[in-house]
Amino acid sequence: MNNKDTVIPQNILIENRKRLKVTGVKDIDGFTESKVVVETVLGELVIKGSDLHVINLQADSGELLVTGEISSLCYTGFNVNAGLFRRIFR
């Protein structure tokens, strides 16, 4: 298996709608107190809420920690080369 075939897993953990941990993050595209936009291995993820704060982004492990009042998560793009779809449409 070469490096391009390595699948980075993505996990999302929300604790009491106040703390969000996301793995598989590639980059933060932008953030305000009401919206955080991140590029993940599965596409662009938009996190909406109020009083949002990016506490930590570990670039080497792709782990992001956000706190605040989290109201929604939405993928706005999808990476066809990831996960199940990659295996199906090979």
Buried (B, 14 or more C-beta within 10 A) or exposed (E): EEEEEEBBEBEBEBEEEEBBBBBBBBEBEEBEEBBBBBBBBBBBBBBBBEEBEBEEBEEEEBBBBBBBEBEEBEEEEEBEEBBEEEEEEE
